[in-house]
Amino acid sequence: MWLKIFFDEESFNCLVKTIPVESMCRTALDDAVRLGTTRVIGCNDVEARELLFQAQSLCPNAISRVAEAIRAAGLTP
């Protein structure tokens, strides 16, 4: 399932610093679209879960955004 996840600048920057370059979800971060002060990424549910796993407690605001997008799609984080 395809998800769009919206991040504020602080959350997005935290993810960029935290997620390793070799991670499968890194491509989604690299392809993010800027809408004002918001960054939007498109990814599948597996990549979204990988974001949750990789960021864990290091980026709490980003984690809540990812979990919210997963729940909104009717999936379990």
Beta strands, then each sheet from edge to edge (+ up, - down):
strand 1: 2-8
strand 2: 33-35
strand 3: 38-44
sheet 1: 1+ 3- 2+
end
